[in-house]
Amino acid sequence: MNNFIVLAKHFVANESAVVDIKPFGFGSTLGSLVFQNKSGQSATFLWQKNPIPDSTEKAGYFKEVANELGVKIAHYDGFITVTNGGGVQYLKGEVKI
């Protein structure tokens, strides 16, 4: 399994950041997205594929599995929007494929 760090940032409460994952060439091969703070707390999101009718292209979303951080994830067309929870924290995000 390969891991790619896609985000390493200090966040203030409720701050958002947009990450472009297209340059990594993931396409529909994503596995999971894992965030961790400096205290060892984490959040895990699994990639759920959704086939688009009448197309060979695949789309999907990140399904929350565990979330000790209060992080929210939105995915749209190769971009991930990460929204921090209610506290100040440093987050490191890795995509696992």
MITINU-443215 format. One record per atom (N, C-alpha, C, O): residue number from 1; residue in one letter; chain; x, y, z negated. Coordinates in steps of 0.1 Angstrom, whole numbers. Last residue first. Layout:
MITINU-443215
REC  num  residu  chaine      X      Y      Z
REC  NUM       A       A      X      Y      Z
...
//
This chain:
MITINU-443215
REC  num  residu  chaine      X      Y      Z
REC   97       I       A    -34     43     11
REC   97       I       A    -39     37     22
REC   97       I       A    -34     22     22
REC   97       I       A    -38     15     31
REC   96       K       A    -41     69    -12
REC   96       K       A    -35     55    -10
REC   96       K       A    -42     49      1
REC   96       K       A    -54     49      2
REC   95       V       A    -32    102    -19
REC   95       V       A    -40     93    -11
REC   95       V       A    -33     80     -9
REC   95       V       A    -21     79     -7
REC   94       E       A    -29    120    -49
REC   94       E       A    -23    111    -39
REC   94       E       A    -34    103    -32
REC   94       E       A    -44     99    -37
REC   93       G       A    -25    150    -66
REC   93       G       A    -34    141    -59
REC   93       G       A    -26    133    -49
REC   93       G       A    -18    138    -41
REC   92       K       A    -21    165    -97
REC   92       K       A    -13    159    -86
REC   92       K       A    -23    149    -79
REC   92       K       A    -28    140    -86
REC   91       L       A    -28    195   -114
REC   91       L       A    -33    182   -108
REC   91       L       A    -24    178    -97
REC   91       L       A    -19    186    -89
REC   90       Y       A    -28    211   -144
REC   90       Y       A    -20    208   -133
REC   90       Y       A    -25    195   -127
REC   90       Y       A    -26    185   -135
REC   89       Q       A    -55    232   -157
REC   89       Q       A    -47    220   -156
REC   89       Q       A    -39    219   -143
REC   89       Q       A    -43    224   -133
REC   88       V       A    -81    246   -175
REC   88       V       A    -69    249   -168
REC   88       V       A    -60    236   -168
REC   88       V       A    -58    230   -179
REC   87       G       A   -115    233   -171
REC   87       G       A   -103    237   -179
REC   87       G       A    -91    240   -170
REC   87       G       A    -91    237   -158
REC   86       G       A   -138    224   -158
REC   86       G       A   -139    236   -165
REC   86       G       A   -126    240   -173
REC   86       G       A   -127    250   -180
REC   85       G       A   -124    210   -127
REC   85       G       A   -134    211   -137
REC   85       G       A   -133    224   -145
REC   85       G       A   -128    234   -140
REC   84       N       A   -116    219    -93
REC   84       N       A   -112    216   -107
REC   84       N       A   -124    217   -116
REC   84       N       A   -134    224   -113
REC   83       T       A   -123    206    -62
REC   83       T       A   -127    216    -72
REC   83       T       A   -124    211    -86
REC   83       T       A   -129    200    -90
REC   82       V       A   -111    202    -31
REC   82       V       A   -109    197    -45
REC   82       V       A   -113    209    -54
REC   82       V       A   -108    220    -53
REC   81       T       A   -120    192      0
REC   81       T       A   -121    204     -9
REC   81       T       A   -120    198    -23
REC   81       T       A   -129    190    -27
REC   80       I       A   -103    180     28
REC   80       I       A   -108    177     15
REC   80       I       A   -108    190      7
REC   80       I       A    -98    197      6
REC   79       F       A   -108    174     63
REC   79       F       A   -104    184     52
REC   79       F       A   -111    179     39
REC   79       F       A   -122    175     39
REC   78       G       A   -118    158     82
REC   78       G       A   -104    158     80
REC   78       G       A    -99    168     69
REC   78       G       A    -87    169     68
REC   77       D       A   -147    164     81
REC   77       D       A   -139    165     93
REC   77       D       A   -124    166     91
REC   77       D       A   -117    175     97
REC   76       Y       A   -149    168     47
REC   76       Y       A   -156    172     60
REC   76       Y       A   -145    173     71
REC   76       Y       A   -136    181     70
REC   75       H       A   -155    160     14
REC   75       H       A   -147    157     26
REC   75       H       A   -156    161     38
REC   75       H       A   -167    158     39
REC   74       A       A   -151    171    -20
REC   74       A       A   -159    171     -8
REC   74       A       A   -150    169      4
REC   74       A       A   -139    174      5
REC   73       I       A   -149    163    -54
REC   73       I       A   -143    162    -41
REC   73       I       A   -154    163    -30
REC   73       I       A   -164    157    -31
REC   72       K       A   -142    175    -86
REC   72       K       A   -152    172    -76
REC   72       K       A   -145    172    -63
REC   72       K       A   -136    180    -60
REC   71       V       A   -131    166   -119
REC   71       V       A   -127    170   -105
REC   71       V       A   -139    166    -96
REC   71       V       A   -145    156    -98
REC   70       G       A   -131    159   -145
REC   70       G       A   -141    168   -141
REC   70       G       A   -139    173   -127
REC   70       G       A   -145    183   -123
REC   69       L       A   -113    140   -154
REC   69       L       A   -108    153   -152
REC   69       L       A   -119    163   -149
REC   69       L       A   -116    175   -150
REC   68       E       A   -120    114   -155
REC   68       E       A   -117    120   -168
REC   68       E       A   -114    135   -167
REC   68       E       A   -113    142   -177
REC   67       N       A   -136     94   -136
REC   67       N       A   -133    108   -135
REC   67       N       A   -132    114   -149
REC   67       N       A   -142    118   -155
REC   66       A       A   -140     68   -112
REC   66       A       A   -137     72   -126
REC   66       A       A   -132     86   -126
REC   66       A       A   -125     90   -116
REC   65       V       A   -152     69    -87
REC   65       V       A   -152     57    -94
REC   65       V       A   -150     59   -109
REC   65       V       A   -157     54   -118
REC   64       E       A   -169     87    -62
REC   64       E       A   -163     87    -75
REC   64       E       A   -164     74    -82
REC   64       E       A   -175     68    -83
REC   63       K       A   -162     83    -28
REC   63       K       A   -171     80    -39
REC   63       K       A   -164     80    -52
REC   63       K       A   -153     73    -53
REC   62       F       A   -157    103     -1
REC   62       F       A   -150     98    -13
REC   62       F       A   -160     96    -24
REC   62       F       A   -167    105    -29
REC   61       Y       A   -170     94     31
REC   61       Y       A   -169    103     20
REC   61       Y       A   -161     96      9
REC   61       Y       A   -159     84      9
REC   60       G       A   -170     93     68
REC   60       G       A   -172     88     54
REC   60       G       A   -171     98     44
REC   60       G       A   -171    110     46
REC   59       A       A   -168     80    101
REC   59       A       A   -168     91     92
REC   59       A       A   -170     85     78
REC   59       A       A   -172     73     77
REC   58       K       A   -154     69    131
REC   58       K       A   -159     66    118
REC   58       K       A   -158     78    109
REC   58       K       A   -149     86    110
REC   57       E       A   -162     64    166
REC   57       E       A   -155     72    155
REC   57       E       A   -162     68    141
REC   57       E       A   -174     66    141
REC   56       T       A   -176     53    184
REC   56       T       A   -166     44    178
REC   56       T       A   -159     51    167
REC   56       T       A   -151     45    160
REC   55       S       A   -212     57    185
REC   55       S       A   -198     63    185
REC   55       S       A   -188     53    179
REC   55       S       A   -192     45    171
REC   54       D       A   -238     52    178
REC   54       D       A   -235     55    192
REC   54       D       A   -221     61    194
REC   54       D       A   -218     68    203
REC   53       P       A   -236     65    145
REC   53       P       A   -244     58    155
REC   53       P       A   -239     62    169
REC   53       P       A   -236     74    172
REC   52       I       A   -207     62    127
REC   52       I       A   -216     72    133
REC   52       I       A   -223     64    144
REC   52       I       A   -217     58    153
REC   51       P       A   -202     44     97
REC   51       P       A   -201     44    111
REC   51       P       A   -211     54    117
REC   51       P       A   -223     55    112
REC   50       N       A   -186     54     69
REC   50       N       A   -200     55     75
REC   50       N       A   -198     55     90
REC   50       N       A   -194     65     95
REC   49       K       A   -166     42     42
REC   49       K       A   -168     45     57
REC   49       K       A   -183     45     60
REC   49       K       A   -190     37     55
REC   48       Q       A   -154     56     14
REC   48       Q       A   -165     48     19
REC   48       Q       A   -168     52     33
REC   48       Q       A   -171     64     36
REC   47       W       A   -127     57     -7
REC   47       W       A   -132     61      6
REC   47       W       A   -142     51     11
REC   47       W       A   -140     39     11
REC   46       L       A   -129     64    -42
REC   46       L       A   -127     54    -31
REC   46       L       A   -133     59    -18
REC   46       L       A   -144     65    -18
REC   45       F       A   -113     82    -66
REC   45       F       A   -123     83    -56
REC   45       F       A   -120     73    -45
REC   45       F       A   -109     73    -40
REC   44       T       A   -104     89    -99
REC   44       T       A   -102     80    -88
REC   44       T       A   -115     80    -79
REC   44       T       A   -126     79    -84
REC   43       A       A    -85    107   -122
REC   43       A       A    -98    106   -115
REC   43       A       A    -95     98   -102
REC   43       A       A    -85    100    -95
REC   42       S       A    -69    108   -155
REC   42       S       A    -70    107   -140
REC   42       S       A    -84    107   -135
REC   42       S       A    -94    106   -143
REC   41       Q       A    -45    118   -179
REC   41       Q       A    -59    116   -175
REC   41       Q       A    -59    115   -160
REC   41       Q       A    -51    121   -153
REC   40       G       A    -19    126   -185
REC   40       G       A    -21    112   -181
REC   40       G       A    -36    109   -178
REC   40       G       A    -39     97   -174
REC   39       S       A    -13    152   -188
REC   39       S       A    -17    145   -200
REC   39       S       A    -19    130   -197
REC   39       S       A    -22    122   -207
REC   38       K       A    -11    163   -163
REC   38       K       A      2    160   -171
REC   38       K       A     -1    153   -184
REC   38       K       A      9    147   -189
REC   37       N       A    -34    144   -142
REC   37       N       A    -29    157   -148
REC   37       N       A    -17    153   -157
REC   37       N       A    -13    141   -158
REC   36       Q       A    -42    130   -111
REC   36       Q       A    -37    128   -124
REC   36       Q       A    -32    142   -129
REC   36       Q       A    -26    150   -122
REC   35       F       A    -62    115    -86
REC   35       F       A    -57    127    -92
REC   35       F       A    -52    124   -106
REC   35       F       A    -58    115   -113
REC   34       V       A    -65     96    -57
REC   34       V       A    -63     95    -72
REC   34       V       A    -56    108    -76
REC   34       V       A    -46    113    -70
REC   33       L       A    -83     81    -33
REC   33       L       A    -78     94    -37
REC   33       L       A    -77     94    -52
REC   33       L       A    -87     93    -58
REC   32       S       A    -80     52    -11
REC   32       S       A    -85     59    -23
REC   32       S       A    -78     72    -25
REC   32       S       A    -67     75    -19
REC   31       G       A    -79     48     18
REC   31       G       A    -83     38      8
REC   31       G       A    -89     44     -4
REC   31       G       A   -100     42     -8
REC   30       L       A    -83     55     53
REC   30       L       A    -82     59     39
REC   30       L       A    -86     48     30
REC   30       L       A    -95     40     33
REC   29       T       A    -85     52     80
REC   29       T       A    -78     41     73
REC   29       T       A    -76     45     58
REC   29       T       A    -68     39     51
REC   28       S       A    -96     68     98
REC   28       S       A   -106     61     90
REC   28       S       A    -99     50     82
REC   28       S       A   -105     41     77
REC   27       G       A    -71     92     97
REC   27       G       A    -83     87    104
REC   27       G       A    -92     81     95
REC   27       G       A    -97     86     85
REC   26       F       A    -44     99     89
REC   26       F       A    -52     89     82
REC   26       F       A    -64     83     90
REC   26       F       A    -66     71     90
REC   25       G       A    -25    117     97
REC   25       G       A    -29    107    106
REC   25       G       A    -37     96    100
REC   25       G       A    -37     85    104
REC   24       F       A    -16    140     84
REC   24       F       A    -11    127     79
REC   24       F       A    -15    115     87
REC   24       F       A    -10    104     86
REC   23       P       A    -30    161     95
REC   23       P       A    -16    159     99
REC   23       P       A    -10    145     94
REC   23       P       A      0    141    100
REC   22       K       A    -56    158     82
REC   22       K       A    -54    154     95
REC   22       K       A    -39    152     99
REC   22       K       A    -36    142    106
REC   21       I       A    -60    168     57
REC   21       I       A    -54    155     57
REC   21       I       A    -52    150     71
REC   21       I       A    -46    139     73
REC   20       D       A    -58    198     41
REC   20       D       A    -60    193     55
REC   20       D       A    -53    179     55
REC   20       D       A    -40    179     54
REC   19       V       A    -75    209     13
REC   19       V       A    -63    202     18
REC   19       V       A    -67    196     32
REC   19       V       A    -77    189     33
REC   18       V       A    -84    237     -6
REC   18       V       A    -87    229      6
REC   18       V       A    -74    222     11
REC   18       V       A    -64    229     12
REC   17       A       A    -95    241    -39
REC   17       A       A    -84    242    -30
REC   17       A       A    -88    233    -18
REC   17       A       A    -94    222    -20
REC   16       S       A   -110    260    -66
REC   16       S       A   -110    251    -55
REC   16       S       A    -98    252    -46
REC   16       S       A    -92    263    -45
REC   15       E       A   -116    264   -101
REC   15       E       A   -109    268    -89
REC   15       E       A   -110    256    -79
REC   15       E       A   -110    245    -82
REC   14       N       A   -126    258   -127
REC   14       N       A   -135    259   -115
REC   14       N       A   -129    264   -102
REC   14       N       A   -136    268    -93
REC   13       A       A    -99    272   -143
REC   13       A       A   -112    266   -145
REC   13       A       A   -120    269   -132
REC   13       A       A   -121    280   -127
REC   12       V       A    -69    269   -123
REC   12       V       A    -77    275   -134
REC   12       V       A    -91    269   -134
REC   12       V       A    -94    261   -125
REC   11       F       A    -43    245   -115
REC   11       F       A    -57    250   -113
REC   11       F       A    -62    258   -125
REC   11       F       A    -59    254   -137
REC   10       H       A    -13    239    -99
REC   10       H       A    -19    244   -112
REC   10       H       A    -33    250   -108
REC   10       H       A    -34    258   -100
REC    9       K       A     -8    211    -78
REC    9       K       A    -11    225    -80
REC    9       K       A    -16    227    -94
REC    9       K       A    -23    218   -100
REC    8       A       A     -4    191    -52
REC    8       A       A      3    193    -65
REC    8       A       A      1    207    -68
REC    8       A       A      8    216    -62
REC    7       L       A    -16    169    -27
REC    7       L       A    -18    181    -35
REC    7       L       A    -10    180    -48
REC    7       L       A    -10    170    -55
REC    6       V       A     -9    146    -15
REC    6       V       A    -15    156     -7
REC    6       V       A    -18    169    -14
REC    6       V       A    -21    179     -8
REC    5       I       A     14    121    -13
REC    5       I       A     10    132    -22
REC    5       I       A      4    142    -13
REC    5       I       A     11    147     -4
REC    4       F       A      6     88     -4
REC    4       F       A     10    101      1
REC    4       F       A      5    112     -8
REC    4       F       A     -7    113    -11
REC    3       N       A     14     54     -5
REC    3       N       A      9     66    -12
REC    3       N       A     14     78     -6
REC    3       N       A     26     79     -2
REC    2       N       A      6     22      9
REC    2       N       A     13     34     10
REC    2       N       A      6     46      2
REC    2       N       A     -6     47      2
REC    1       M       A      8    -12      0
REC    1       M       A      0      0      0
REC    1       M       A      9     12      0
REC    1       M       A     18     13     -8
//
